[in-house]
Amino acid sequence: MSIVRGEGERRGGVQRRRRSPEEAERAILAAARSFLSERPFREMKVEDVMARTGLSRPAFYAYFKDRYELVTRLLEGIGGLLFAVDRRWLVGDPGVGREESREILRDALRGGAETFGRYGPVLRAISEAASYDGRVEEMYRFGLIQRLTEAVAARISRDVEAGISPEGLVPEETARALVLMTERYLIDAYGRPSDRDRVPDATVIRTLETIWLSTLYGPEMTRP
C-alpha cells in the first residue's frame, strides 16, 4: 500500500479521506505557503508543514526530498507570475514613444509589486533558502533573477537605441542594479510574516516608479 493511500485508512478511530497524489501534493504546497505567511523559513520543519495537511510526515518524502525542494516548487508557481506581469513592457516596442513606454512600465511595476504583496513571505523564504542550498540558488538567483535581468537589459538596449532612454546607460549594469534593488526592496516591504509595520502599497509603488522611470525615461516622466 502506498504512503498516500495509507492516509485513507482509519487512524486513531477516525476515518481519513483518501487523497489522490495530486491532491496530497497540492495540500503540502498550500500548507507550506500557509506556514511561511506566519513564520520565517528558518523555523519551518517538515513536521510543521505536514501537521497542517492531515497527512503523515513520511508522506512528505513521496513528493519532496527536503524543505529546499519544497520551496523550489513554490517558486515554479510564482516565478511565472512575475514574468507574466512584466511581459508587455519587456517585449514591447520602444517605437510607441517615451510617454507610452513609461505608462506600460508603470503598469508592470504595479503588477510586480502586487505579486510580491500576495506572496512576499514565500518569496522571502525562497531568497533565504537560496543562501543555503545550491538547488534553490540555481533556480532563483541564477535562473529567475538572471533571466529577468537579461530581459530588462534587452529592453533598455532597445530604448537607448530608439532614443527614448539616455545614451549613457549601460544596459546590462543598469538592469542588474534595478532588478536586484527592486527584489531586495520588495522582499523587505512585503516579506515579513506580520503586516504590523507594512509600508502602504501606494508608497511602495510610487517609490519604484520614481526610481525606474527617472533612470530610464528621465525625471520629467514622474508624476507630480
N, C-alpha and C positions, 0 to 999 in steps of 0.2 A: 504494500500500500504506500502511495506517495505521501510526502510530507503534507502537501496541500490538501489531498483528500482526507487525510487523517484529522484535519481540523473540523471535519464534519461529524466526527464521532462524538459520542457522549463523553463529557469531561466533568467530573465533579457533580454528576447528576443533572447537568444542563446540556441539552442537545444543541450543538452549534451548527449553523447553516453551512453547508459545503460551498466553497467558493471555487470558481474556475481559476486557473493560473493567471489569467489576465486580470480578474477581479482582485486577487491576492496581491499582485504586483502593484496595481493602482492604489490599493489600500496602504501599502507600505510607503509609496511615494507621497501620498496625501498625509500620512502620519508624520513623515519627515518634515514636510512643509509646515505642518501644524506645530511641531516641536520647535522648529527654528524661528517661528513667529513669536515665540515666547522666551526662548533661551538661546545662548550662543552655541556655535558649532563645537567649541572645545568641551562643552558639557554633554554633548549628545553621545549616547551609548546605544548599542543595538537593542538592548532590553528596554530602554526608554521608548524607542520608536515602536517596537513590537507591542508594548503594553497598550498602545493606542489603537491597535488593529484588531485585537481579539484573536490574533494568530500566535502560535508558539514562537519562541526565539529561534529554534532551529529552522523554521520556515523561511527566515530571512535569507539564509545561505543557499536556498534554492534559486534565488534571483540575483543576489549581490555578494561579491566576495567580501566586502567590508564597507564601512561607512563612507570611505572615499569614493568607491564605485557608486554608491548611492547618490552622492552629490553630483557626480558627473552625469547621471541620468536625469537629475533635476535640471542641470544646465542644458541638456539637449532640448528640453521643452521650452525653456526661457530664452535661450540664445537666438532661436529663430524669430521670436517676437521683436527683439532689439533690431535685427536686420530688417524686418518687415516694415517697421515704422520709419526707418531711415531711408528705405529704398528709393522713394520718389526723388529725394534730393541727391542721393549718392549716384544714381544713374541718369540724373536729369541733364537737360541740355542748357548750358550756360547762355545759349543764344536767346533765351527768353528775356535776358537782361538782368541787371543787378537787383532791381526792385522785386521782380517776381522770384528770383533766386533767394532773396532774403526771406520772403514770405514762406517759401517752401521749406527752407532751413528752419525757420521758426516753428513750423508745424512738426518737423522731425524732432527737434529738441523737446518740444512739449510732449510728443508721444513717447520719447525715450524716458523722460522724467516720470511720466505716468506709469510706465512699465516698472521702473525702479521703485516707485511708490507702492505698487502692488506686491512686488517680490523682493524688496530691499533686504530683509533678513536672510532670505535664501541666497541672494547674490553675495551678501557679505560672508556667509558661510562658505560659499564656493571660493571666494577670494582668499579666505583664511586657509581653507584646505589646500589651495594651490601652493602655499608656503611650506607644506609638509609632505605633499605627495606628488611625485613626478607625473602621474597619470592625469591628475586634475590640472596641474600646471600646464601640461602639454595641450590639453583641450581648451583651457580657459585663456591663459596668457599668450601662449604661442599658437593658439587656434583662433578662438573667437576675437580676442582683443587685437591680435595681429592682423586678421582678415579685415576687421573694421578699420584699423589704421591704414591699411593699404587702400581700401576703398575710399576713405576720406582724402588720402593723398592724391589719388587719381582725380577726384572731383576738384580739389584745389588746383591741380595742374591745369585742368581744362579751364577753370575760372581765370587763372593767370593768363593763359594763352588767349582767352576771349577778351581780356582787358577789363574784367569786372572785379578782379582782386589785385592787390598791389604786386608790382613786378618783383619786389624784393623778397617775397615769401619763398621759403624753401619748402616745397610741398611735403616731403617725407617727414622733416623735422617738425613742421607746423602741425601736421596731422598727429604725430606721436604726442606732442605736447598737449594738444586739445583733447585727444581721446583719453590719455592717461589722467589728465587733470579732471576731466568730466567723470570718469569711472570712480576715482577716489572721492570726489565731491559728492556724487550721488549716493555712494555707499555710506559715507559719513552722515548725509542728510536723512537717508531712509533705512539704513541697515540696522538700527537699534531695535531690539525686540519690543521695547516700550516706546510709545508715541508721546511720552510725557514732555520731552523737550524738542519735539519735532518742529523743524522750520516750516513756516507756511509754504504750501505748494507754489503760490504766486511768486514768492520771494525767490525760491529755488529756480523757477523757470526764467524769471526776469534776469537773474544773475547769469545763467547760462547764455541767454540771448545776448546780453551785453558783451560778454567775452567773445563768443563765436562771431557775432555779427560785426563787432568792431574790428576784430582781427581779419576777417575775410572780406568784408564789404565796406569797411570804413565806419568811423564813429557817427557819421551823419545818418547812418541807417538805423540807429537805435531809436526807440520811441521816447518821446519826452516824458 
